[in-house]
Amino acid sequence: MTGLVLGKIVRAMITLLITVTLVFFFIRLSGDPAAALAPPDAPPQVIEQYRRAMGLDQPLPVQYFNYVLGLVQGDFGYSIHTGRPVEEIFLARVPATLLLGLTALGIALVLGVTLGTVAALSRASVLDRFVMAFSVFAFAMPNFFFGILVILTGALVFGVFFGGTGGIANFGQVLAPAATLGLASMGSFARFTRSSLLETLNKPFMGALEARGIPPMRRLLRHAAPNAAIPIVTMLGLSLGGLVAGAVVTEQVFSWPGVGQLLIRSVQTRDIAVIQFSVIAVSFTMTLANLVVDLVYFWLDPRIRRSGNV
């Protein structure tokens, strides 16, 4: 168990290092940030001052070494526009994104698993076909388009603006963007739940349990559900890992003051330090979520515990 966890942690650190390297070089090779920040008619001397202030006058390998060394020491850099530490700017936006993302995930998980279970238990019925058609619609509907429809419906029909400006704690302001964000995940949860549960229900051991007279609800909750849960755990882990970055479009549509909106504005203004820290935070979240999913596999499936592999 300890060796397994250590191996996962080492792989996670390697993944983060690769991510940091790719983001660092891609940002600098996509254009001169100093020229983008300077006024359009700025003389070369002014652009050079910007370059020196941002540390871009040094060779690229030196910049990379200094940046990685700063990360190890906890120095993530400062915003070129505000002068504030990037972690302070980022963490100020995290509560809004977590509120939106966790609400969306809760909606998607509860409704998706419920609909998938209903569809599996009523296989080949009209209800099953309806649930699957709805899940395909939910998965295929673009977030930005559905979000615009929600905003227009609220404004024109109910006279309410479903946006983030002016009050995150308002239930309606959270529910509308959360439902928009969780729509696609809900469709995925429904389809994965249905297919996994059907596969488990058709296993020989489920027939043996029925022959022994085990009640249907106990067979479903005690035996079928844990065996069908592994694909759902995978989906849940990916959804948890994507909470920070997955809401970029939705936050922009609903003017939600979260990390996604911060990332878009940082890209528009070429605020390099904020962009780098945001991507690293997203990568860390995804990596940590995958590690947790692997450990949950270890707990759910005795075969994995016996083999020692995840």
KASUL-V746029 format. One record per residue. RES is the residue in one small letter. SS is DSSP state (H for helix, E for strand, C for the rest). D_LAST is the distance of its C-alpha to the last C-alpha in Angstrom with 2 decimals. Layout:
# KASUL-V746029
res=(RES:RES)
ss=(SS:SS)
d_last=(D_LAST:D_LAST)
This chain:
# KASUL-V746029
res=(m:t:g:l:v:l:g:k:i:v:r:a:m:i:t:l:l:i:t:v:t:l:v:f:f:f:i:r:l:s:g:d:p:a:a:a:l:a:p:p:d:a:p:p:q:v:i:e:q:y:r:r:a:m:g:l:d:q:p:l:p:v:q:y:f:n:y:v:l:g:l:v:q:g:d:f:g:y:s:i:h:t:g:r:p:v:e:e:i:f:l:a:r:v:p:a:t:l:l:l:g:l:t:a:l:g:i:a:l:v:l:g:v:t:l:g:t:v:a:a:l:s:r:a:s:v:l:d:r:f:v:m:a:f:s:v:f:a:f:a:m:p:n:f:f:f:g:i:l:v:i:l:t:g:a:l:v:f:g:v:f:f:g:g:t:g:g:i:a:n:f:g:q:v:l:a:p:a:a:t:l:g:l:a:s:m:g:s:f:a:r:f:t:r:s:s:l:l:e:t:l:n:k:p:f:m:g:a:l:e:a:r:g:i:p:p:m:r:r:l:l:r:h:a:a:p:n:a:a:i:p:i:v:t:m:l:g:l:s:l:g:g:l:v:a:g:a:v:v:t:e:q:v:f:s:w:p:g:v:g:q:l:l:i:r:s:v:q:t:r:d:i:a:v:i:q:f:s:v:i:a:v:s:f:t:m:t:l:a:n:l:v:v:d:l:v:y:f:w:l:d:p:r:i:r:r:s:g:n:v)
ss=(C:H:H:H:H:H:H:H:H:H:H:H:H:H:H:H:H:H:H:H:H:H:H:H:H:H:H:H:H:C:C:C:H:H:H:H:H:C:C:C:C:C:C:H:H:H:H:H:H:H:H:H:H:C:C:C:C:C:C:H:H:H:H:H:H:H:H:H:H:H:H:H:C:C:C:C:C:E:C:C:C:C:C:C:E:H:H:H:H:H:H:H:H:H:H:H:H:H:H:H:H:H:H:H:H:H:H:H:H:H:H:H:H:H:H:H:H:H:H:H:H:C:C:C:C:H:H:H:H:H:H:H:H:H:H:H:H:H:H:H:C:C:H:H:H:H:H:H:H:H:H:H:H:H:H:H:H:H:C:C:C:C:C:C:C:C:C:C:C:C:H:H:H:H:H:H:H:H:H:H:H:H:H:H:H:H:H:H:H:H:H:H:H:H:H:H:H:H:H:H:H:C:C:H:H:H:H:H:H:H:H:C:C:C:C:H:H:H:H:H:H:H:H:H:H:H:H:H:H:H:H:H:H:H:H:H:H:H:H:H:H:C:C:C:C:C:C:H:H:H:H:H:H:C:C:C:C:C:H:H:H:H:H:H:H:H:H:H:H:C:C:H:H:H:H:H:H:H:H:H:H:H:H:H:H:H:H:H:H:H:H:H:H:H:H:H:H:H:H:H:C:H:H:H:H:H:H:C:C:C)
d_last=(10.65:12.99:11.90:8.29:10.17:12.79:10.83:9.60:13.26:14.74:13.12:14.33:17.71:18.02:17.40:20.07:22.42:22.28:22.99:25.84:27.29:27.32:28.86:31.39:32.69:32.64:34.72:37.24:37.54:38.15:41.59:43.59:42.65:45.95:47.98:46.15:46.88:50.50:53.24:54.01:57.34:56.18:57.71:55.63:56.45:54.79:51.65:51.57:51.83:48.82:46.94:47.87:47.00:43.47:43.07:42.99:45.91:43.80:42.05:38.64:36.77:38.61:37.67:33.98:34.14:36.06:33.68:30.53:32.59:33.64:30.10:29.22:32.42:31.77:34.43:33.20:36.66:39.34:40.27:43.04:44.84:44.76:44.14:41.67:38.34:35.66:33.29:36.21:36.77:33.13:32.62:35.86:34.34:30.97:32.37:33.84:30.66:28.56:31.26:31.27:27.53:26.64:29.59:28.55:24.97:26.50:28.88:26.32:23.87:26.69:28.71:25.95:24.21:27.72:29.03:26.07:26.45:30.19:29.86:27.60:30.00:32.98:31.68:34.31:36.69:38.46:36.30:33.11:34.63:35.81:32.46:30.76:33.67:33.41:29.69:30.46:33.35:31.31:28.65:31.41:33.78:33.80:33.42:36.51:38.67:37.72:38.20:41.65:42.56:41.62:43.70:46.65:46.59:46.56:49.33:51.61:51.21:50.45:51.78:48.60:46.54:42.81:41.88:40.63:43.93:45.75:43.46:39.73:40.22:42.05:40.08:41.35:40.49:36.85:36.52:37.77:35.46:32.49:33.19:33.55:30.27:28.36:30.01:27.60:24.49:26.29:26.76:23.12:22.10:24.86:23.91:20.19:21.21:23.86:21.94:18.95:21.47:23.73:21.12:20.32:24.05:24.79:22.58:24.77:23.72:25.14:28.39:28.48:28.19:31.02:33.09:32.78:34.33:31.49:32.69:31.18:30.13:28.34:26.56:25.48:24.44:23.12:21.46:21.14:20.05:16.88:15.71:16.81:15.33:11.83:13.63:15.92:13.41:12.32:16.07:16.80:14.52:16.16:19.48:19.23:18.43:21.38:23.83:25.64:26.10:26.02:29.41:31.40:33.50:33.94:35.06:37.52:38.97:39.44:40.50:37.75:37.85:34.17:31.91:32.04:35.81:35.79:33.65:36.05:39.08:37.71:37.18:40.69:42.23:40.17:39.19:36.84:35.60:34.70:32.89:30.83:29.90:29.05:26.67:25.02:24.71:23.17:20.63:19.82:19.46:17.10:14.91:15.03:14.29:11.07:10.05:11.31:9.59:6.03:7.93:9.69:7.04:6.77:10.51:11.23:9.84:11.20:9.88:6.28:8.48:10.61:8.57:6.90:3.78:0.00)
